[in-house]
Amino acid sequence: MRSGVNQSSRFNRWVLTVFGVSLVAVFLFSAAEVLAKPTVKFGVITTTKYPITTHQWWGAQMAAEEINAAGGVNIGGVSHDIDLIKAESNELASVTDAANAMEKLLTVDKVAAVTGGLRGEAVLAMMELMADHKKIFISSGSGSKETSEKVAENYDRYKYYFRNTYINTVYMGKIQFALLDITAAKVREVLGIKTPKVALLIEQAMWGNVQIEVAKKLLPEMGLEIVGVWRPSPHTTDVTAELTAIKSAGAHMIFTGMTGPGGPVVSGQWGQLQIPATLSGYNAFGSWEGTWKATGGMCAYEITYDAYAHDVAITPKTIPFMEKYIQKYGQKPLFVAGAYDALYIWKEAVERAGTIDADKVVAELEKTDYIATYGRVVFHPQGHQFPHDVIWGPGYMTTVGFQWRDGKQICVWPNGEALFPALSTDPGWKGLKYQGTQDVQLPPWMVEYWKSKK
């Protein structure tokens, strides 16, 4: 009998122990649920197949890490960590892939907002899905003016779209022509050529059509002669034929426009062939710090522009951001790294709105006045030609023109002079010169070539 009692007692103690452990487990699990911080999903739509576009993800990633470490996003009094979700857009190759990636972010991942985008045609497709699902889309890469024009045409549908970087093609064109103008001045000064001849080397893309149209009108007003137009593919792997033809045409200057991976090909072959003409304009991939190594330094003396340049403090945030970015990723940030600022701009708008409701966040985004790593961000208002585009100009976002020299991107613009009168009458440019800015230099082989012709 005693044995049976002992067994029963042991069984009861076992049951109580298991029950107690279960209660503790339930309590701990419930406590963990209570203590777990809520998250808000934020999408980054980009392609990481190329060196330049990887910076879009890196910029957003760094911002999300900082924001979360500092307490997250306060939404209606509750702190949320950002759950960053990346979507591979493959947009430089396929608009369809880009649209599918955006749809997945919005319908499957159910993000509250999106940043990213690069190719104008793809971003236009992304905007349709953004509008259908009424989600915030802060573009941090596309320059096509058509995107902001859609907001102007149908504000109620497309009001969820903002561009924090890059500037649109109209403003980009002004920078390109400003760089061409200061380079032409150096050609006249050093070589004594009164009317320099210019070749247009601009990729086959929607944005490039606008640049050519404007160039044909403005270059004669700038005292320049156009000797021909060449349109390589954005993905070109060889521009020997184009560059040889440009040399034969007697061009003193090449006005370039490249956003695709063919950009470094242009830079490298131009230097390798020692084409006796300056190379200036826009080269998105040529802005990549790795271009110097990739071309073996053959990009030396090329002039282009970006949101950042080496050792140039555009705002108080620029240098600290660049130093941390370089330490983390081993490279100087490119303009698409402005996705970093996109997250902060969205965070501030959400916190002012007290909600992630898109319509309420739009109203707060429209009030943005934010000192970013690349300038002051204020958006053009409804009713403007380019609503929800970042304002470009003195006191706002300017970008910087730079020249490749000795492996560094040396700032050459803004140079303290007024912007070319045919492009702008804004007096604010006069006197605007960032510390570290230097004069443009002509390629030595070009100077030698044309002086030998005299």
LINWO-V375293 format. One record per residue. PHI is phi as a letter, one per 30 degrees, with the letter a starting at -180 (* if undefined). OMEGA is omega as a letter, one per 20 degrees, with the letter a starting at -180 (NA if undefined). D_FIRST is the distance of its C-alpha to the first C-alpha in whole Angstrom. Layout:
# LINWO-V375293
PHI,OMEGA,D_FIRST + PHI,OMEGA,D_FIRST
This chain:
# LINWO-V375293
*,a,0 + d,r,4 + d,r,5 + d,r,5 + d,r,6 + d,r,9 + d,r,10 + d,a,11 + d,r,12 + d,a,14 + d,r,15 + d,r,17 + d,r,19 + d,r,20 + d,a,21 + d,r,23 + d,r,24 + d,a,26 + d,a,27 + d,r,29 + d,r,30 + d,r,32 + d,r,33 + d,a,35 + d,r,36 + d,a,37 + d,a,39 + d,r,41 + d,r,42 + d,r,43 + d,r,45 + d,r,46 + d,a,48 + d,a,49 + d,a,51 + d,a,52 + d,r,56 + d,a,58 + b,r,60 + b,a,64 + d,r,65 + b,a,68 + c,r,70 + b,a,73 + c,a,75 + a,r,77 + c,a,77 + c,a,76 + d,a,78 + b,a,81 + e,a,81 + d,a,83 + d,r,80 + e,a,77 + d,r,78 + d,r,78 + d,a,74 + e,a,74 + d,r,76 + d,a,73 + d,a,70 + d,r,72 + d,a,72 + d,r,69 + d,r,67 + d,a,69 + d,a,68 + d,r,65 + d,a,65 + d,r,67 + j,r,64 + i,a,65 + c,r,67 + d,a,67 + c,a,66 + i,r,67 + j,r,65 + c,a,62 + d,r,62 + b,r,62 + d,r,62 + d,r,65 + c,a,63 + d,a,66 + b,a,67 + c,r,69 + b,r,71 + d,a,73 + d,a,76 + h,a,79 + d,r,81 + d,r,84 + c,a,84 + b,r,83 + d,r,83 + d,r,81 + d,a,78 + d,r,78 + d,r,78 + d,r,75 + d,r,73 + d,a,74 + d,r,73 + d,r,69 + e,a,69 + d,a,70 + c,a,68 + c,a,65 + d,r,65 + h,r,66 + d,r,67 + d,a,69 + a,a,72 + b,r,74 + b,a,76 + k,a,78 + i,a,81 + b,a,84 + d,a,86 + e,a,88 + d,a,88 + d,a,84 + d,r,83 + d,r,85 + d,r,83 + d,a,80 + d,r,82 + d,r,81 + d,r,78 + e,a,77 + d,r,80 + d,a,78 + c,r,74 + h,r,76 + b,r,74 + d,r,76 + b,r,78 + c,a,79 + d,a,81 + b,a,82 + a,a,84 + d,r,86 + c,a,90 + d,a,91 + d,a,93 + d,a,92 + d,r,89 + d,r,90 + d,r,92 + d,r,90 + d,r,88 + d,a,92 + d,a,93 + b,a,89 + e,a,88 + e,a,85 + d,a,84 + c,a,84 + d,a,84 + d,a,80 + c,r,82 + b,r,83 + b,r,85 + c,r,84 + a,j,85 + c,r,88 + d,a,91 + d,a,92 + d,r,95 + d,r,98 + d,r,97 + e,r,96 + d,a,100 + d,r,101 + d,a,99 + e,a,101 + d,r,104 + d,r,104 + d,r,103 + d,a,106 + d,a,108 + d,r,108 + d,r,108 + d,r,111 + d,r,112 + d,r,111 + d,r,113 + d,a,116 + d,a,116 + d,a,116 + c,r,117 + i,a,120 + c,a,119 + d,a,120 + b,a,118 + d,r,115 + c,a,114 + b,r,111 + c,r,108 + c,r,106 + c,a,102 + b,a,100 + d,r,97 + d,r,97 + a,a,94 + e,a,95 + d,a,95 + d,r,98 + d,r,100 + d,a,100 + d,a,101 + d,r,104 + e,r,106 + d,a,106 + d,a,107 + d,r,110 + d,a,111 + d,a,110 + e,r,111 + d,r,115 + d,r,115 + d,a,113 + i,a,116 + b,a,114 + c,r,115 + d,a,113 + c,r,113 + l,a,111 + b,r,107 + b,a,104 + b,r,101 + d,r,98 + d,r,95 + e,a,92 + c,a,91 + e,r,94 + c,a,93 + a,r,97 + b,r,100 + e,a,103 + d,a,105 + d,a,105 + d,r,105 + d,r,108 + d,r,110 + d,r,109 + d,r,111 + d,r,114 + d,r,114 + i,a,115 + d,r,112 + c,a,112 + b,r,109 + c,r,106 + c,a,104 + c,r,100 + b,a,98 + b,r,94 + c,a,91 + d,a,89 + d,r,88 + d,a,92 + e,r,93 + d,r,92 + d,r,94 + d,a,97 + e,a,97 + d,a,97 + d,r,99 + e,r,102 + d,a,101 + d,r,101 + d,a,105 + h,r,106 + d,a,107 + d,r,110 + b,r,109 + d,r,106 + b,a,103 + b,a,102 + k,a,100 + b,r,96 + b,a,94 + e,r,90 + d,r,89 + d,r,91 + d,a,90 + d,a,87 + d,a,87 + d,a,86 + d,a,90 + e,r,91 + d,a,89 + d,a,89 + c,a,93 + i,r,94 + i,a,95 + d,r,98 + d,a,97 + e,r,99 + i,r,101 + d,r,100 + c,r,99 + b,a,97 + b,a,94 + a,r,91 + d,a,89 + b,r,88 + b,a,91 + d,r,90 + i,r,90 + c,a,91 + c,a,90 + d,r,90 + b,r,88 + d,a,86 + d,a,83 + d,a,85 + d,r,84 + e,r,81 + d,a,80 + d,a,82 + d,r,80 + d,a,77 + d,a,77 + d,r,79 + d,a,76 + d,a,74 + c,r,76 + i,a,78 + b,r,81 + d,r,83 + d,r,82 + c,a,84 + e,a,85 + d,r,82 + d,r,80 + d,r,81 + e,r,78 + e,a,76 + d,r,79 + e,r,78 + d,r,74 + d,r,75 + d,r,78 + d,r,75 + e,a,73 + d,r,75 + d,r,76 + d,a,73 + d,r,72 + d,a,75 + d,a,74 + i,a,71 + a,r,70 + c,r,70 + e,a,72 + e,a,74 + d,r,77 + d,r,76 + d,r,76 + e,a,80 + d,r,81 + d,r,80 + d,r,81 + d,r,84 + c,a,84 + e,r,83 + b,a,85 + b,r,83 + d,a,84 + c,r,83 + d,a,83 + b,a,87 + k,r,88 + c,a,88 + c,r,86 + b,a,88 + c,r,88 + d,a,91 + d,r,91 + e,a,91 + j,r,94 + d,r,95 + e,a,96 + b,a,93 + d,r,90 + i,r,87 + d,r,89 + d,r,89 + d,r,92 + c,r,94 + k,r,97 + e,a,97 + i,r,95 + b,r,92 + c,a,91 + c,a,94 + i,r,93 + b,r,94 + d,a,97 + b,r,96 + b,r,98 + d,r,97 + b,r,98 + h,r,97 + i,a,93 + b,r,93 + c,a,93 + d,a,96 + d,r,97 + b,a,100 + a,j,100 + d,a,100 + c,r,103 + i,a,104 + c,r,107 + d,r,107 + d,a,106 + e,a,108 + e,a,110 + d,a,110 + c,a,106 + a,r,106 + c,a,108 + d,a,105 + d,a,106 + d,a,103 + d,a,103 + d,a,106 + j,r,104 + d,a,101 + a,a,100 + d,r,97 + e,a,97 + j,r,97 + d,a,99 + b,r,102 + d,r,105 + d,r,105 + b,r,106 + d,r,108 + e,a,107 + e,a,109 + d,r,110 + d,r,111 + e,r,113 + d,a,115 + d,a,115 + d,r,117 + d,r,119 + d,a,120 + d,a,121 + d,NA,124
